[in-house]
Amino acid sequence: MNIEEIKVKLRANEYIYSHHAEIERRAEALTFAQVEEALLNGRILEQYPDTGRGESCLVVGFAEGIPIHAVCGWRGEKVVLITVYIPRPP
């Protein structure tokens, strides 16, 4: 995956949230707009060539000064947000 493909899909509204990503988004009190903003100004931190469910990657971006991580993959021709969260130190 590359970040430009992800951004094109977001701008075209060709993305979906997995059930898990929606649960995590709500738990973190993140809005759809914040997640979208973070992805549109984000960069890929890690590539996952094949996790058993296909290619995915970890994206980091910022929205309103908040760092947001999103794991993105493919579901057909759409980008799927597998999970979203605010990263915290261990």
N, C-alpha and C positions, 0 to 999 in steps of 0.2 A: 504494500500500500504506500501511497505517497500523499503528503499533506495537500497538494494541489487538487488531487482527485477528490479528497474528502471535502474540501472547500467548495468545489464545483457542485457536488451532490447536495451540500447544505444549502447553497444559494438557490438551487433548483427545487428545494423541498423534497429531495429524493433520499430521505433518511427516516429511520424508525428507531424507537426506543425498545429494547428488550424489556420484559417484565422486571427483571432484576435491576436494570438501569433506572427504571421509573421508581422503584422502591427506594433505591439509593439516592436518587435526585431529591425525592421528598424528604428522606431522613436528613439530608444535608441542607434542607430548606433552600435549594437552588431553583431558580426559575428556568423555564425553557430558554428565555432570552439570554440569561447568563451563560448557560451551557453553549448555546449557539455562538455567542460572542467569543467565548474562550476557544472554541474550535476554529473560528474564522481568523483568530490572530495567533493560533497555536503552532506548535512544532512537534514533530514525532520524537519521542524519547527512546522508545524501544520498538523493534520490529519482532513479531512472532510469526515466522514463516508458516507454521502449521501446528496448531494446538490440538488437533484431532477434529476440529470443527472448521478448519480452513484458516486462511491468512487473517491476521489482526495486528493491531499496533496500539501502543500507549501514546496518547497525545497530551501535552500540557499547554495550557493557555491561561489567560487572565481575563476576568470580568469584574469590573468595579474594584480592582486591586486584589481580588480573591484568586488564588491559584486553583485551577480545576484540572483534574486528571480525567481522561475519558479513554476507555478501551473501545476501539472501533474495529469492526469487521465488515464482512459482506453478507448480505442476504439477497441473493439474486443480483439485480442491478443496483440495489439500494445499499447505502451504508447503514449498518446497524450499530447503535450505541449499546455495547454489551454491559458496561457499568460506567458510572460517573461518580466522582467523589472529590472531596477536598483533602489533599495530601497532608498528613501530619507526621511529625517525627515519631520514630518507634519508641 
